[in-house]
Amino acid sequence: MFNSGLVRGTVPLHFSQVSAIKGTAPKEDNLERLFVEGFDESVGNPERKKREGECLRFPYTDPIQLDNGLEVSGAAVLQHLSPLIQDGRRAKFEEVASQRTFNVVPVVEGLYDMGNVAAVCRSAEAMGFGQMHVIKSDDNSKYKTLKTRRCSAGSEKWVHLERWDSTQACLTHLKQQGFKILVTHLEASQPLDDFDWTQPTAVLFGNERDGVSDVAVEMADARVCIPMVGFTESYNISVASALVLYHAFSDRMRRQGFHGDMTDEQKELLTAIMFLRHKHTHQRILTDMFGSPDQIEYFKSQVDAAGNVRERRQITPVWLEG
């Protein structure tokens, strides 16, 4: 099942699998930071190399890399953290992992309102979609930086987020992974029922004012529309995404009788990732068990005796720090 080695390597990469959002109640609005602040240009985990016969649509690898470069196998994470998690919570992690798919991906392009980004993330997570791609707007000055924590309801902690500077780069990446690209559009569009959502599909939602870009339309495999029979000509982005994602969920259930489609190995690895994201102190525990003196000292410098995070990086993805 899992790599039998518990620890491998000490050199940190640009991207950490488990640092996506730490702690049970982050104090910062991480989705706002995703848009407003600078980022490393190496988006989308460049060190994540495709192995022979492997599909990159599932974004996590075993062994799992912690923030300080320590690599621990998924089996070791499950073995050593399981006793620290209540039975009900552990059962919930396993249930959620069994219902996850990474084969349908929402993509948002150039949104101005952080509340809308958070709302799409929340709908995606609630319906079992494991990842979301965010294409940054060209003009940061237009961002409406309201507090997003209430809108996201903590969903960003459990969704794999990837940020892109350009639509072309994002859609090229998704096409290389085998996704069909659909864009929401009013003209020359097909109904949602025309598509088989059990197939790898990325659906792109445009910004609040202009909709999807010309680049997105040109690169798309098809355009889709949501039925409207009133005078109103468009839905709010948060509503549109919820309607499309619910349709995708329902279509998958109708066609194949299930939504989650990961292998047993992937479910176990995702559960291990959830164990680590559950509490930021879980990384410190594993480091104390398996880490080198330097790695142990790193975590001591970041987390105080009460388990409180001293530095902002502990609740922010490495790739969001810039």
C-alpha positions as CSV (number, residue, x, y, z in Angstrom):
1,M,0.0,0.0,0.0
2,F,2.3,2.8,1.3
3,N,6.0,3.3,1.1
4,S,7.4,1.3,4.0
5,G,10.1,3.9,4.7
6,L,9.1,6.3,7.4
7,V,11.4,9.2,6.7
8,R,13.3,10.3,3.6
9,G,15.2,13.5,2.8
10,T,15.6,16.8,4.6
11,V,15.6,19.5,1.9
12,P,12.4,21.6,1.7
13,L,10.6,22.1,-1.7
14,H,8.6,25.1,-2.8
15,F,5.4,23.3,-2.2
16,S,4.2,21.5,0.9
17,Q,1.5,18.9,0.7
18,V,0.3,19.4,4.3
19,S,0.7,23.1,4.9
20,A,-2.4,24.0,2.9
21,I,-4.2,25.6,5.8
22,K,-3.1,24.7,9.3
23,G,-5.0,24.9,12.6
24,T,-8.7,24.6,13.2
25,A,-9.3,28.3,13.1
26,P,-6.8,30.3,11.0
27,K,-6.7,34.0,12.0
28,E,-5.9,35.2,8.5
29,D,-8.0,35.2,5.4
30,N,-5.8,33.0,3.3
31,L,-7.9,33.3,0.1
32,E,-7.4,37.1,0.2
33,R,-3.7,36.6,0.5
34,L,-3.9,34.2,-2.5
35,F,-4.9,37.2,-4.7
36,V,-3.5,40.3,-3.1
37,E,0.0,39.3,-2.1
38,G,3.0,38.0,-4.1
39,F,3.6,34.4,-5.0
40,D,6.4,32.1,-6.0
41,E,6.3,31.8,-9.8
42,S,6.7,28.0,-9.5
43,V,3.0,27.4,-9.3
44,G,1.4,24.0,-9.1
45,N,4.1,22.1,-7.4
46,P,6.8,21.9,-10.1
47,E,8.7,19.2,-8.3
48,R,5.7,16.9,-8.6
49,K,7.0,14.7,-11.4
50,K,4.8,12.3,-13.3
51,R,5.8,8.7,-12.7
52,E,5.3,6.0,-15.4
53,G,1.6,5.1,-15.7
54,E,0.6,7.7,-13.1
55,C,-2.2,10.3,-13.5
56,L,-1.4,13.7,-12.0
57,R,-5.1,14.5,-11.3
58,F,-4.6,13.2,-7.8
59,P,-2.2,15.9,-6.4
60,Y,-0.6,14.1,-3.4
61,T,2.4,11.8,-3.2
62,D,3.7,9.3,-0.8
63,P,5.8,9.9,1.3
64,I,4.3,13.2,2.5
65,Q,6.6,16.1,2.9
66,L,6.2,18.3,6.0
67,D,7.0,22.0,6.1
68,N,10.6,21.5,7.2
69,G,11.4,19.0,4.5
70,L,11.0,15.9,6.5
71,E,9.2,13.1,4.5
72,V,6.9,10.7,6.3
73,S,5.0,7.8,4.7
74,G,1.2,8.0,4.7
75,A,1.2,4.7,6.7
76,A,3.3,6.3,9.4
77,V,1.0,9.3,9.6
78,L,-2.0,7.1,10.1
79,Q,-0.3,4.8,12.6
80,H,1.1,7.5,14.9
81,L,-1.7,10.2,14.7
82,S,-4.7,7.9,14.8
83,P,-4.6,7.5,18.6
84,L,-4.6,11.3,18.9
85,I,-7.9,11.8,17.0
86,Q,-11.3,11.1,18.4
87,D,-13.1,8.1,16.9
88,G,-15.9,10.2,15.5
89,R,-13.6,12.6,13.9
90,R,-11.4,9.9,12.5
91,A,-14.5,8.2,11.0
92,K,-15.6,11.5,9.4
93,F,-12.2,11.9,7.8
94,E,-12.4,8.4,6.3
95,E,-16.0,9.0,5.1
96,V,-15.1,12.3,3.5
97,A,-12.1,10.8,1.8
98,S,-14.2,8.0,0.3
99,Q,-16.5,10.5,-1.3
100,R,-13.8,12.7,-2.9
101,T,-13.0,13.1,-6.5
102,F,-10.3,15.0,-8.3
103,N,-11.7,14.3,-11.8
104,V,-14.0,17.3,-11.8
105,V,-12.4,20.7,-11.1
106,P,-13.9,24.1,-10.7
107,V,-11.7,26.9,-12.1
108,V,-12.4,30.6,-11.4
109,E,-10.9,33.3,-13.6
110,G,-10.1,36.8,-12.5
111,L,-12.7,37.2,-9.8
112,Y,-12.7,40.6,-8.0
113,D,-14.7,39.6,-4.9
114,M,-12.9,37.4,-2.4
115,G,-16.2,36.4,-1.0
116,N,-17.1,34.8,-4.3
117,V,-13.8,32.8,-4.4
118,A,-14.5,31.6,-0.9
119,A,-18.1,30.6,-1.8
120,V,-17.0,28.5,-4.8
121,C,-14.4,26.8,-2.6
122,R,-17.1,26.1,0.0
123,S,-19.5,24.6,-2.5
124,A,-16.8,22.5,-4.1
125,E,-15.6,21.0,-0.8
126,A,-19.2,20.4,0.4
127,M,-20.0,18.3,-2.7
128,G,-16.8,16.3,-2.6
129,F,-14.6,18.0,-5.2
130,G,-11.1,17.9,-4.0
131,Q,-9.3,20.6,-5.9
132,M,-9.9,24.1,-7.3
133,H,-7.8,26.3,-9.6
134,V,-7.7,30.1,-9.3
135,I,-6.6,32.3,-12.1
136,K,-5.5,35.7,-10.8
137,S,-6.9,39.0,-12.2
138,D,-4.6,41.3,-14.1
139,D,-5.5,44.2,-11.8
140,N,-5.0,43.6,-8.0
141,S,-6.3,47.2,-7.3
142,K,-9.8,46.1,-8.2
143,Y,-10.0,43.4,-5.5
144,K,-12.8,43.6,-3.1
145,T,-10.9,42.3,0.0
146,L,-13.7,41.6,2.4
147,K,-13.1,39.0,5.2
148,T,-13.6,35.6,3.5
149,R,-13.5,33.3,6.5
150,R,-17.2,33.4,7.0
151,C,-17.9,32.7,3.3
152,S,-15.5,29.8,3.0
153,A,-16.5,28.2,6.4
154,G,-13.0,26.8,6.6
155,S,-13.3,24.8,3.3
156,E,-9.9,26.1,2.0
157,K,-8.3,23.8,4.7
158,W,-9.6,20.7,2.9
159,V,-9.4,21.7,-0.8
160,H,-6.2,21.5,-2.9
161,L,-5.8,25.0,-4.3
162,E,-3.7,26.0,-7.2
163,R,-3.1,29.5,-8.3
164,W,-2.2,30.7,-11.8
165,D,-1.0,34.0,-13.3
166,S,-2.6,33.3,-16.7
167,T,-5.6,31.5,-18.2
168,Q,-3.5,30.0,-20.9
169,A,-1.0,28.4,-18.4
170,C,-3.8,27.0,-16.3
171,L,-5.8,25.5,-19.1
172,T,-2.8,24.1,-20.8
173,H,-1.9,22.3,-17.6
174,L,-5.4,20.9,-17.2
175,K,-5.5,19.7,-20.8
176,Q,-2.1,17.9,-20.3
177,Q,-3.8,16.1,-17.4
178,G,-6.5,14.9,-19.6
179,F,-9.3,17.3,-18.6
180,K,-12.1,18.4,-21.0
181,I,-12.4,22.2,-20.6
182,L,-15.9,23.6,-20.3
183,V,-16.6,27.4,-19.9
184,T,-19.8,28.9,-18.8
185,H,-21.0,31.2,-21.5
186,L,-24.4,32.5,-22.8
187,E,-23.7,32.2,-26.6
188,A,-23.5,29.1,-28.7
189,S,-23.7,27.0,-25.5
190,Q,-24.9,23.5,-24.7
191,P,-27.0,22.4,-21.7
192,L,-25.2,20.8,-18.8
193,D,-27.1,17.5,-19.5
194,D,-25.1,17.1,-22.8
195,F,-22.0,16.2,-20.9
196,D,-20.8,13.1,-19.1
197,W,-19.4,14.4,-15.8
198,T,-17.9,11.0,-14.9
199,Q,-15.1,12.0,-17.4
200,P,-12.3,14.3,-16.3
201,T,-13.8,17.7,-16.6
202,A,-12.7,21.2,-15.7
203,V,-15.4,23.9,-15.7
204,L,-14.3,27.5,-15.8
205,F,-16.3,30.4,-14.3
206,G,-15.5,34.0,-15.4
207,N,-15.4,37.2,-13.4
208,E,-18.3,39.1,-12.1
209,R,-18.3,41.8,-14.7
210,D,-17.0,40.4,-18.0
211,G,-17.5,36.7,-17.7
212,V,-15.0,34.3,-19.2
213,S,-12.1,35.7,-21.2
214,D,-11.6,35.3,-25.0
215,V,-8.6,33.1,-24.2
216,A,-10.7,30.7,-22.2
217,V,-13.4,30.5,-24.9
218,E,-10.7,29.8,-27.5
219,M,-9.1,27.1,-25.5
220,A,-12.3,25.5,-24.3
221,D,-13.6,22.2,-25.7
222,A,-17.2,23.4,-25.2
223,R,-19.4,26.1,-23.8
224,V,-22.1,25.4,-21.2
225,C,-25.0,27.3,-19.9
226,I,-27.4,27.1,-16.9
227,P,-31.1,27.3,-17.7
228,M,-32.7,30.7,-17.1
229,V,-36.4,31.4,-17.9
230,G,-36.8,34.9,-16.3
231,F,-35.7,38.4,-17.3
232,T,-32.4,38.1,-15.5
233,E,-29.6,37.2,-17.9
234,S,-27.0,35.8,-15.5
235,Y,-26.4,34.2,-12.1
236,N,-24.1,35.4,-9.4
237,I,-20.8,33.5,-9.7
238,S,-21.3,31.8,-6.3
239,V,-24.8,30.6,-7.3
240,A,-23.7,29.5,-10.8
241,S,-20.8,27.4,-9.5
242,A,-23.1,25.7,-6.9
243,L,-25.7,24.9,-9.6
244,V,-23.0,23.5,-12.0
245,L,-21.2,21.5,-9.3
246,Y,-24.5,20.0,-8.0
247,H,-25.4,19.0,-11.5
248,A,-22.0,17.4,-11.9
249,F,-22.4,15.5,-8.6
250,S,-25.9,14.4,-9.5
251,D,-24.9,13.3,-13.0
252,R,-22.0,11.2,-11.6
253,M,-24.4,9.5,-9.1
254,R,-26.9,8.8,-11.8
255,R,-24.5,7.4,-14.3
256,Q,-22.3,5.3,-12.1
257,G,-24.0,5.1,-8.7
258,F,-21.1,6.8,-6.8
259,H,-19.3,10.1,-6.6
260,G,-15.9,9.4,-5.0
261,D,-13.6,7.6,-7.4
262,M,-10.2,7.3,-5.8
263,T,-8.3,4.1,-5.4
264,D,-7.9,2.6,-1.9
265,E,-4.3,3.8,-1.8
266,Q,-5.4,7.4,-2.6
267,K,-8.2,7.3,0.0
268,E,-5.7,6.3,2.7
269,L,-3.1,8.9,1.6
270,L,-5.8,11.7,1.5
271,T,-6.9,10.6,5.0
272,A,-3.3,10.9,6.2
273,I,-3.2,14.5,4.7
274,M,-6.4,15.3,6.6
275,F,-4.9,14.0,9.8
276,L,-2.0,16.4,9.3
277,R,-4.1,19.4,8.4
278,H,-6.4,18.7,11.4
279,K,-4.0,20.4,13.8
280,H,-0.7,22.2,13.2
281,T,0.8,20.4,16.2
282,H,0.6,17.1,14.4
283,Q,3.6,18.0,12.3
284,R,5.6,18.8,15.4
285,I,4.7,15.4,16.9
286,L,6.0,13.6,13.8
287,T,9.1,15.7,13.7
288,D,9.8,14.9,17.3
289,M,9.5,11.2,16.5
290,F,11.4,11.0,13.2
291,G,13.2,14.3,12.6
292,S,16.8,15.3,12.7
293,P,18.0,17.7,15.4
294,D,17.7,20.6,13.0
295,Q,14.1,19.8,12.1
296,I,13.1,19.4,15.7
297,E,14.7,22.8,16.5
298,Y,12.8,24.3,13.5
299,F,9.4,23.3,15.0
300,K,10.4,24.4,18.5
301,S,11.1,27.8,17.0
302,Q,7.7,28.0,15.3
303,V,5.4,26.6,17.9
304,D,5.4,27.6,21.6
305,A,4.9,25.3,24.6
306,A,1.1,25.8,24.5
307,G,1.0,24.7,20.8
308,N,0.3,28.2,19.5
309,V,1.8,29.2,16.2
310,R,4.4,32.0,16.5
311,E,4.8,32.8,12.8
312,R,2.3,33.4,10.0
313,R,3.9,30.8,7.7
314,Q,2.5,28.0,9.9
315,I,-1.1,28.6,8.8
316,T,-0.3,29.6,5.2
317,P,0.6,27.4,2.3
318,V,4.3,27.7,1.3
319,W,3.3,28.6,-2.2
320,L,1.1,31.4,-1.0
321,E,3.9,33.2,0.8
322,G,5.7,34.8,-2.1
